[in-house]
Amino acid sequence: MEIKQTDDGKKGYFKAIESGLEAGIMTYTWAGETKFIIDHTVVAPLFEGKGIGKKLVMAAVYFARQKHLKIMPLCTYTKSVFDKNAEELKDVLF
């Protein structure tokens, strides 16, 4: 599986590609220069239950750590990942 990021400076997304198919997408919006809001995560029905959503969240976490950013998880799925992994992810949580 490959995860690609697209960003236009105001908003962006992480897209998971598996066997040439879009497996899932997670969208975000910038909130200033040092944080972004994850507002939506969706996984295609064919790929549900395979950890795609969490991989998308972790790609955003990796991006945030590399750029010294904070994440505000408004998406209910992303918020649940942050809640379940609070200790591991607290460094990027806004």
Biotite code that builds the C-alpha atoms (Angstrom):
import biotite.structure as struc

atoms = struc.array([
    struc.Atom([0.000, 0.000, 0.000], chain_id="A", res_id=1, res_name="MET", atom_name="CA", element="C"),
    struc.Atom([1.140, 3.505, -0.812], chain_id="A", res_id=2, res_name="GLU", atom_name="CA", element="C"),
    struc.Atom([0.051, 6.694, 0.933], chain_id="A", res_id=3, res_name="ILE", atom_name="CA", element="C"),
    struc.Atom([0.278, 9.924, -1.051], chain_id="A", res_id=4, res_name="LYS", atom_name="CA", element="C"),
    struc.Atom([-0.113, 13.423, 0.332], chain_id="A", res_id=5, res_name="GLN", atom_name="CA", element="C"),
    struc.Atom([-1.459, 16.408, -1.565], chain_id="A", res_id=6, res_name="THR", atom_name="CA", element="C"),
    struc.Atom([-1.406, 19.913, -0.054], chain_id="A", res_id=7, res_name="ASP", atom_name="CA", element="C"),
    struc.Atom([-2.298, 23.279, -1.581], chain_id="A", res_id=8, res_name="ASP", atom_name="CA", element="C"),
    struc.Atom([-1.290, 25.425, 1.406], chain_id="A", res_id=9, res_name="GLY", atom_name="CA", element="C"),
    struc.Atom([-4.861, 25.804, 2.685], chain_id="A", res_id=10, res_name="LYS", atom_name="CA", element="C"),
    struc.Atom([-6.025, 22.200, 2.780], chain_id="A", res_id=11, res_name="LYS", atom_name="CA", element="C"),
    struc.Atom([-4.879, 18.776, 1.763], chain_id="A", res_id=12, res_name="GLY", atom_name="CA", element="C"),
    struc.Atom([-5.339, 15.058, 2.029], chain_id="A", res_id=13, res_name="TYR", atom_name="CA", element="C"),
    struc.Atom([-3.615, 11.743, 2.519], chain_id="A", res_id=14, res_name="PHE", atom_name="CA", element="C"),
    struc.Atom([-4.770, 9.064, 0.092], chain_id="A", res_id=15, res_name="LYS", atom_name="CA", element="C"),
    struc.Atom([-4.134, 5.325, 0.475], chain_id="A", res_id=16, res_name="ALA", atom_name="CA", element="C"),
    struc.Atom([-3.645, 3.419, -2.784], chain_id="A", res_id=17, res_name="ILE", atom_name="CA", element="C"),
    struc.Atom([-3.758, -0.389, -2.853], chain_id="A", res_id=18, res_name="GLU", atom_name="CA", element="C"),
    struc.Atom([-3.375, -2.375, -6.083], chain_id="A", res_id=19, res_name="SER", atom_name="CA", element="C"),
    struc.Atom([-4.108, 0.780, -8.079], chain_id="A", res_id=20, res_name="GLY", atom_name="CA", element="C"),
    struc.Atom([-7.353, 1.451, -6.197], chain_id="A", res_id=21, res_name="LEU", atom_name="CA", element="C"),
    struc.Atom([-8.167, 4.256, -3.784], chain_id="A", res_id=22, res_name="GLU", atom_name="CA", element="C"),
    struc.Atom([-8.438, 2.445, -0.458], chain_id="A", res_id=23, res_name="ALA", atom_name="CA", element="C"),
    struc.Atom([-9.078, 5.490, 1.710], chain_id="A", res_id=24, res_name="GLY", atom_name="CA", element="C"),
    struc.Atom([-8.666, 9.215, 2.110], chain_id="A", res_id=25, res_name="ILE", atom_name="CA", element="C"),
    struc.Atom([-8.200, 11.562, 5.043], chain_id="A", res_id=26, res_name="MET", atom_name="CA", element="C"),
    struc.Atom([-8.708, 15.299, 4.543], chain_id="A", res_id=27, res_name="THR", atom_name="CA", element="C"),
    struc.Atom([-7.334, 18.194, 6.545], chain_id="A", res_id=28, res_name="TYR", atom_name="CA", element="C"),
    struc.Atom([-7.443, 21.977, 6.671], chain_id="A", res_id=29, res_name="THR", atom_name="CA", element="C"),
    struc.Atom([-4.629, 24.238, 7.823], chain_id="A", res_id=30, res_name="TRP", atom_name="CA", element="C"),
    struc.Atom([-5.329, 26.279, 10.975], chain_id="A", res_id=31, res_name="ALA", atom_name="CA", element="C"),
    struc.Atom([-2.458, 28.748, 10.900], chain_id="A", res_id=32, res_name="GLY", atom_name="CA", element="C"),
    struc.Atom([1.127, 27.810, 10.120], chain_id="A", res_id=33, res_name="GLU", atom_name="CA", element="C"),
    struc.Atom([1.760, 25.310, 12.913], chain_id="A", res_id=34, res_name="THR", atom_name="CA", element="C"),
    struc.Atom([-1.358, 23.154, 13.079], chain_id="A", res_id=35, res_name="LYS", atom_name="CA", element="C"),
    struc.Atom([-3.889, 21.412, 10.903], chain_id="A", res_id=36, res_name="PHE", atom_name="CA", element="C"),
    struc.Atom([-7.359, 20.013, 11.486], chain_id="A", res_id=37, res_name="ILE", atom_name="CA", element="C"),
    struc.Atom([-8.164, 16.488, 10.355], chain_id="A", res_id=38, res_name="ILE", atom_name="CA", element="C"),
    struc.Atom([-11.814, 16.782, 9.376], chain_id="A", res_id=39, res_name="ASP", atom_name="CA", element="C"),
    struc.Atom([-12.701, 13.582, 7.538], chain_id="A", res_id=40, res_name="HIS", atom_name="CA", element="C"),
    struc.Atom([-11.479, 10.015, 7.117], chain_id="A", res_id=41, res_name="THR", atom_name="CA", element="C"),
    struc.Atom([-13.155, 7.445, 4.890], chain_id="A", res_id=42, res_name="VAL", atom_name="CA", element="C"),
    struc.Atom([-12.128, 3.945, 3.827], chain_id="A", res_id=43, res_name="VAL", atom_name="CA", element="C"),
    struc.Atom([-13.590, 2.262, 0.744], chain_id="A", res_id=44, res_name="ALA", atom_name="CA", element="C"),
    struc.Atom([-15.887, -0.673, 1.651], chain_id="A", res_id=45, res_name="PRO", atom_name="CA", element="C"),
    struc.Atom([-13.586, -3.158, -0.102], chain_id="A", res_id=46, res_name="LEU", atom_name="CA", element="C"),
    struc.Atom([-10.766, -2.196, 2.282], chain_id="A", res_id=47, res_name="PHE", atom_name="CA", element="C"),
    struc.Atom([-12.640, -1.854, 5.591], chain_id="A", res_id=48, res_name="GLU", atom_name="CA", element="C"),
    struc.Atom([-11.183, -3.694, 8.564], chain_id="A", res_id=49, res_name="GLY", atom_name="CA", element="C"),
    struc.Atom([-7.644, -3.731, 7.154], chain_id="A", res_id=50, res_name="LYS", atom_name="CA", element="C"),
    struc.Atom([-6.189, -0.877, 9.196], chain_id="A", res_id=51, res_name="GLY", atom_name="CA", element="C"),
    struc.Atom([-6.232, 1.626, 6.332], chain_id="A", res_id=52, res_name="ILE", atom_name="CA", element="C"),
    struc.Atom([-7.785, 4.395, 8.443], chain_id="A", res_id=53, res_name="GLY", atom_name="CA", element="C"),
    struc.Atom([-5.137, 4.068, 11.143], chain_id="A", res_id=54, res_name="LYS", atom_name="CA", element="C"),
    struc.Atom([-2.373, 4.060, 8.519], chain_id="A", res_id=55, res_name="LYS", atom_name="CA", element="C"),
    struc.Atom([-3.741, 7.334, 7.166], chain_id="A", res_id=56, res_name="LEU", atom_name="CA", element="C"),
    struc.Atom([-3.785, 8.844, 10.664], chain_id="A", res_id=57, res_name="VAL", atom_name="CA", element="C"),
    struc.Atom([-0.236, 7.659, 11.305], chain_id="A", res_id=58, res_name="MET", atom_name="CA", element="C"),
    struc.Atom([0.912, 9.184, 7.997], chain_id="A", res_id=59, res_name="ALA", atom_name="CA", element="C"),
    struc.Atom([-0.457, 12.526, 9.221], chain_id="A", res_id=60, res_name="ALA", atom_name="CA", element="C"),
    struc.Atom([1.287, 12.029, 12.574], chain_id="A", res_id=61, res_name="VAL", atom_name="CA", element="C"),
    struc.Atom([4.590, 11.307, 10.814], chain_id="A", res_id=62, res_name="TYR", atom_name="CA", element="C"),
    struc.Atom([4.136, 14.446, 8.686], chain_id="A", res_id=63, res_name="PHE", atom_name="CA", element="C"),
    struc.Atom([3.365, 16.528, 11.796], chain_id="A", res_id=64, res_name="ALA", atom_name="CA", element="C"),
    struc.Atom([6.429, 15.230, 13.625], chain_id="A", res_id=65, res_name="ARG", atom_name="CA", element="C"),
    struc.Atom([8.725, 15.880, 10.665], chain_id="A", res_id=66, res_name="GLN", atom_name="CA", element="C"),
    struc.Atom([7.467, 19.471, 10.326], chain_id="A", res_id=67, res_name="LYS", atom_name="CA", element="C"),
    struc.Atom([7.016, 20.171, 14.096], chain_id="A", res_id=68, res_name="HIS", atom_name="CA", element="C"),
    struc.Atom([3.264, 20.670, 13.702], chain_id="A", res_id=69, res_name="LEU", atom_name="CA", element="C"),
    struc.Atom([0.215, 19.982, 15.858], chain_id="A", res_id=70, res_name="LYS", atom_name="CA", element="C"),
    struc.Atom([-2.939, 18.120, 14.860], chain_id="A", res_id=71, res_name="ILE", atom_name="CA", element="C"),
    struc.Atom([-6.500, 18.905, 15.895], chain_id="A", res_id=72, res_name="MET", atom_name="CA", element="C"),
    struc.Atom([-8.504, 15.690, 15.303], chain_id="A", res_id=73, res_name="PRO", atom_name="CA", element="C"),
    struc.Atom([-12.100, 16.785, 14.635], chain_id="A", res_id=74, res_name="LEU", atom_name="CA", element="C"),
    struc.Atom([-12.950, 13.701, 12.578], chain_id="A", res_id=75, res_name="CYS", atom_name="CA", element="C"),
    struc.Atom([-14.560, 11.162, 14.922], chain_id="A", res_id=76, res_name="THR", atom_name="CA", element="C"),
    struc.Atom([-12.428, 8.285, 13.642], chain_id="A", res_id=77, res_name="TYR", atom_name="CA", element="C"),
    struc.Atom([-9.178, 10.229, 13.997], chain_id="A", res_id=78, res_name="THR", atom_name="CA", element="C"),
    struc.Atom([-10.218, 11.434, 17.450], chain_id="A", res_id=79, res_name="LYS", atom_name="CA", element="C"),
    struc.Atom([-10.798, 7.813, 18.502], chain_id="A", res_id=80, res_name="SER", atom_name="CA", element="C"),
    struc.Atom([-7.298, 6.849, 17.290], chain_id="A", res_id=81, res_name="VAL", atom_name="CA", element="C"),
    struc.Atom([-5.820, 9.719, 19.311], chain_id="A", res_id=82, res_name="PHE", atom_name="CA", element="C"),
    struc.Atom([-7.880, 8.731, 22.371], chain_id="A", res_id=83, res_name="ASP", atom_name="CA", element="C"),
    struc.Atom([-6.792, 5.073, 22.165], chain_id="A", res_id=84, res_name="LYS", atom_name="CA", element="C"),
    struc.Atom([-3.132, 6.015, 21.661], chain_id="A", res_id=85, res_name="ASN", atom_name="CA", element="C"),
    struc.Atom([-2.986, 9.123, 23.843], chain_id="A", res_id=86, res_name="ALA", atom_name="CA", element="C"),
    struc.Atom([0.492, 8.555, 25.276], chain_id="A", res_id=87, res_name="GLU", atom_name="CA", element="C"),
    struc.Atom([2.071, 7.740, 21.917], chain_id="A", res_id=88, res_name="GLU", atom_name="CA", element="C"),
    struc.Atom([0.457, 10.664, 20.083], chain_id="A", res_id=89, res_name="LEU", atom_name="CA", element="C"),
    struc.Atom([0.402, 13.413, 22.716], chain_id="A", res_id=90, res_name="LYS", atom_name="CA", element="C"),
    struc.Atom([3.394, 15.194, 21.157], chain_id="A", res_id=91, res_name="ASP", atom_name="CA", element="C"),
    struc.Atom([1.386, 16.157, 18.054], chain_id="A", res_id=92, res_name="VAL", atom_name="CA", element="C"),
    struc.Atom([-2.041, 16.687, 19.661], chain_id="A", res_id=93, res_name="LEU", atom_name="CA", element="C"),
    struc.Atom([-3.308, 20.267, 19.773], chain_id="A", res_id=94, res_name="PHE", atom_name="CA", element="C"),
])
